Amino acid sequence: MLSSSVKKRFLFPVILFLFILFFNFFPGPIRGFFHFVFAPFESLLWSVGSVEKKNNPFESENLMLKAEIAKLQDAKKENETLRIALALSKTSDFTFIVASILGKDAGSDTLVIRMPEQGIAKIGMPVITSDKVLAGKVSEVSDSFAKVLLISHPESSFDAKIPETNAVGLVRGQGRYRLLLDLVQKDEKLSLGNTVVTSSLGGTFPENLLVGTIKEIKDLPTQPFAQAFLEPFGNLQAEEFLLVITEF
């Protein structure tokens, strides 16, 4: 509740305003006397209102400045991505273009990207981050927009390997950013923390794109192959731009 001092502070201007409004109904001489006495208070009330009106432009300018800052921050992120992409193009044996992310759907393990030009994206093209982390592949194309099927999608599967041991297997999407390494030979040793990268077998993706690390091993005696759950590299939720590989 408001304190008595605060109530008095707000109550006084209200009473004063009502009183000034009321004495306007008095005869001319009496009204003139009251105007003379309360003229300073009337000026004060009008000046307060004038200050409030003057503050409105400042509020608008403040909002415009915030919008401009947000725009500059987006431009800074885009420039940083382009800088990293340029450095990557000098060391990679594949070509790519930069696309901006328009929408993400964690529930369906898909996202929508916007290409810089129409007709560039083709179904099946690999999509990666600027850190060479595999994100997925183009599944649909419409004008300058494309839908990306993430590697964690239940319909996604591709050949992969463990560089430390040369073990090979198949990575299957489990939905909601979960990955399973399957079809690993029983005699291959799997260890927690092993890095999993793409294999060129099958021709779906370029060699040695980052996929994830082993976080849980499933080596059941009744199963003919070993399995392991993976912790995906990177954080797609934080990404704003992706690279679409056009040739490899």
C-alpha positions as CSV (number, residue, x, y, z in Angstrom):
1,M,0.0,0.0,0.0
2,L,1.0,3.6,-0.6
3,S,2.4,5.5,2.5
4,S,0.5,8.6,3.7
5,S,3.3,10.9,2.4
6,V,3.0,9.5,-1.1
7,K,-0.8,9.8,-1.0
8,K,-0.5,13.5,0.0
9,R,2.0,14.1,-2.7
10,F,-0.4,12.8,-5.4
11,L,-3.5,14.2,-3.7
12,F,-2.4,17.9,-3.6
13,P,-2.1,18.5,-7.4
14,V,-5.5,16.8,-7.9
15,I,-7.2,19.0,-5.3
16,L,-5.5,22.1,-6.7
17,F,-6.6,21.3,-10.2
18,L,-10.2,20.7,-9.2
19,F,-10.2,24.0,-7.2
20,I,-8.9,26.0,-10.1
21,L,-11.5,24.4,-12.4
22,F,-14.2,25.2,-9.9
23,F,-13.5,28.9,-9.4
24,N,-13.9,29.5,-13.1
25,F,-17.7,29.4,-12.4
26,F,-17.4,32.5,-10.0
27,P,-18.3,36.0,-11.2
28,G,-15.7,38.0,-13.0
29,P,-14.1,40.0,-10.2
30,I,-13.9,37.1,-7.8
31,R,-12.6,34.8,-10.6
32,G,-9.9,37.4,-11.4
33,F,-8.8,37.6,-7.8
34,F,-8.4,33.8,-7.6
35,H,-6.5,33.8,-10.9
36,F,-4.1,36.3,-9.5
37,V,-3.5,34.3,-6.3
38,F,-3.2,30.9,-8.0
39,A,-1.5,31.9,-11.2
40,P,1.9,30.5,-10.0
41,F,0.2,27.1,-9.3
42,E,-1.5,27.1,-12.7
43,S,1.9,27.8,-14.4
44,L,3.4,24.9,-12.4
45,L,0.7,22.5,-13.5
46,W,1.1,23.5,-17.1
47,S,4.9,23.3,-16.9
48,V,4.7,19.7,-15.6
49,G,2.5,18.7,-18.5
50,S,4.8,20.4,-20.9
51,V,7.8,18.6,-19.5
52,E,6.0,15.3,-19.9
53,K,5.2,16.1,-23.5
54,K,8.8,17.0,-24.2
55,N,9.9,13.7,-22.7
56,N,7.9,11.7,-25.3
57,P,10.2,12.5,-28.2
58,F,13.1,11.4,-26.0
59,E,11.4,8.1,-25.4
60,S,10.9,7.6,-29.2
61,E,14.5,8.5,-29.8
62,N,15.5,5.9,-27.1
63,L,13.5,3.2,-28.8
64,M,15.0,4.1,-32.2
65,L,18.5,3.9,-30.7
66,K,17.8,0.5,-29.2
67,A,16.6,-0.8,-32.6
68,E,19.7,0.6,-34.3
69,I,21.9,-1.1,-31.7
70,A,20.2,-4.4,-32.3
71,K,20.7,-4.0,-36.0
72,L,24.4,-3.3,-35.6
73,Q,24.8,-6.3,-33.3
74,D,23.2,-8.5,-36.0
75,A,25.5,-7.0,-38.6
76,K,28.5,-7.7,-36.4
77,K,27.5,-11.4,-36.0
78,E,27.0,-11.7,-39.7
79,N,30.4,-10.1,-40.4
80,E,32.0,-12.5,-38.0
81,T,30.4,-15.5,-39.6
82,L,31.5,-14.3,-43.1
83,R,35.1,-13.8,-41.8
84,I,35.2,-17.4,-40.4
85,A,33.6,-18.7,-43.6
86,L,36.3,-16.9,-45.7
87,A,39.0,-18.5,-43.6
88,L,37.4,-21.9,-43.9
89,S,37.1,-21.6,-47.7
90,K,40.9,-21.4,-47.9
91,T,41.5,-24.6,-46.0
92,S,38.5,-26.8,-47.1
93,D,38.3,-29.0,-50.2
94,F,34.6,-28.1,-50.7
95,T,32.7,-25.0,-51.7
96,F,29.8,-23.5,-49.8
97,I,27.5,-20.5,-49.4
98,V,26.4,-18.7,-46.3
99,A,22.6,-18.9,-45.4
100,S,20.7,-17.2,-42.6
101,I,18.5,-19.2,-40.3
102,L,14.9,-18.0,-40.4
103,G,13.2,-20.5,-38.1
104,K,13.9,-23.4,-35.8
105,D,11.7,-26.3,-34.8
106,A,13.2,-28.4,-32.0
107,G,10.2,-30.6,-31.9
108,S,10.6,-31.7,-35.5
109,D,14.4,-31.5,-35.7
110,T,14.2,-29.2,-38.7
111,L,14.9,-25.6,-39.5
112,V,14.4,-23.1,-42.4
113,I,17.2,-21.1,-44.0
114,R,17.2,-18.3,-46.5
115,M,19.7,-18.5,-49.4
116,P,21.4,-15.3,-50.8
117,E,20.0,-16.2,-54.3
118,Q,17.3,-18.4,-55.8
119,G,18.2,-21.7,-57.4
120,I,21.3,-22.3,-55.4
121,A,20.1,-24.8,-52.9
122,K,19.5,-28.4,-54.0
123,I,17.9,-31.3,-52.1
124,G,20.6,-33.4,-50.4
125,M,23.2,-30.6,-50.0
126,P,25.0,-30.8,-46.6
127,V,24.6,-28.0,-44.1
128,I,27.3,-27.2,-41.5
129,T,28.2,-24.6,-39.0
130,S,31.2,-22.3,-39.4
131,D,33.1,-24.7,-37.1
132,K,32.7,-27.6,-39.5
133,V,30.0,-29.2,-37.3
134,L,27.5,-31.2,-39.4
135,A,24.0,-29.8,-38.9
136,G,22.0,-31.7,-41.5
137,K,21.0,-31.6,-45.2
138,V,18.6,-29.7,-47.4
139,S,15.3,-31.6,-47.7
140,E,13.0,-29.1,-49.4
141,V,13.6,-26.0,-51.6
142,S,11.2,-23.2,-52.4
143,D,12.5,-20.1,-54.2
144,S,15.3,-18.7,-52.0
145,F,14.2,-20.7,-49.0
146,A,15.2,-24.2,-47.9
147,K,14.2,-26.7,-45.2
148,V,17.0,-28.5,-43.4
149,L,16.6,-32.0,-42.0
150,L,18.8,-32.1,-38.9
151,I,21.1,-35.1,-38.3
152,S,19.1,-35.8,-35.2
153,H,15.8,-36.2,-37.2
154,P,14.5,-39.8,-37.0
155,E,14.7,-40.1,-40.8
156,S,18.4,-39.1,-40.8
157,S,21.2,-41.7,-41.0
158,F,24.7,-41.6,-42.4
159,D,28.1,-43.3,-42.3
160,A,30.5,-42.2,-39.6
161,K,33.9,-43.2,-38.0
162,I,36.0,-42.8,-34.9
163,P,39.4,-41.3,-35.9
164,E,41.1,-42.6,-32.8
165,T,40.4,-46.3,-33.6
166,N,39.2,-46.2,-37.2
167,A,36.0,-47.9,-36.1
168,V,33.1,-47.3,-38.5
169,G,29.4,-47.2,-37.9
170,L,26.1,-45.6,-38.8
171,V,24.8,-42.5,-37.0
172,R,21.0,-42.5,-36.6
173,G,18.9,-39.6,-35.6
174,Q,16.7,-40.2,-32.5
175,G,14.8,-37.0,-32.5
176,R,15.1,-33.9,-30.3
177,Y,18.8,-33.4,-30.9
178,R,19.7,-37.0,-29.9
179,L,22.1,-39.2,-31.9
180,L,22.9,-42.9,-31.8
181,L,26.0,-44.6,-33.3
182,D,25.0,-48.0,-34.5
183,L,26.3,-51.0,-36.4
184,V,29.8,-50.8,-34.8
185,Q,31.7,-54.2,-34.9
186,K,31.8,-55.9,-31.5
187,D,35.6,-56.2,-31.6
188,E,36.0,-52.5,-31.9
189,K,36.7,-50.7,-28.7
190,L,34.4,-47.8,-27.8
191,S,35.4,-45.3,-25.1
192,L,33.5,-42.5,-23.5
193,G,34.6,-39.2,-25.1
194,N,35.6,-40.7,-28.4
195,T,35.1,-38.2,-31.3
196,V,32.8,-39.2,-34.1
197,V,33.1,-37.6,-37.6
198,T,31.5,-38.2,-41.0
199,S,32.8,-40.9,-43.3
200,S,32.8,-40.5,-47.1
201,L,31.3,-44.0,-47.4
202,G,27.9,-43.6,-49.1
203,G,28.7,-40.2,-50.4
204,T,26.1,-38.4,-48.3
205,F,28.5,-36.0,-46.6
206,P,32.2,-34.9,-47.0
207,E,34.8,-36.6,-44.9
208,N,35.7,-35.6,-41.3
209,L,32.8,-33.2,-40.5
210,L,32.3,-33.1,-36.7
211,V,29.3,-35.0,-35.4
212,G,29.7,-35.6,-31.6
213,T,31.3,-37.5,-28.8
214,I,30.4,-40.8,-27.2
215,K,28.6,-40.2,-23.9
216,E,27.0,-43.6,-23.3
217,I,27.9,-47.1,-24.6
218,K,25.4,-49.8,-25.2
219,D,27.2,-53.1,-25.7
220,L,24.5,-55.8,-25.1
221,P,25.6,-59.4,-25.4
222,T,22.5,-60.3,-27.4
223,Q,23.1,-57.6,-30.0
224,P,25.3,-58.4,-33.0
225,F,26.7,-54.8,-33.0
226,A,27.8,-52.3,-30.4
227,Q,25.9,-49.0,-30.0
228,A,26.6,-45.7,-28.4
229,F,24.7,-42.5,-27.7
230,L,26.4,-39.3,-28.8
231,E,26.6,-35.8,-27.5
232,P,26.3,-33.5,-30.6
233,F,29.0,-30.9,-31.2
234,G,27.9,-27.3,-31.2
235,N,24.7,-25.6,-30.2
236,L,22.3,-25.0,-33.2
237,Q,20.0,-23.0,-31.0
238,A,22.6,-20.3,-30.7
239,E,23.5,-20.3,-34.5
240,E,22.1,-17.6,-36.8
241,F,23.9,-18.5,-39.9
242,L,24.8,-21.8,-41.5
243,L,27.0,-22.9,-44.5
244,V,25.4,-24.9,-47.3
245,I,28.0,-27.1,-49.1
246,T,27.3,-26.9,-52.8
247,E,30.2,-29.1,-54.0
248,F,32.5,-31.6,-52.4
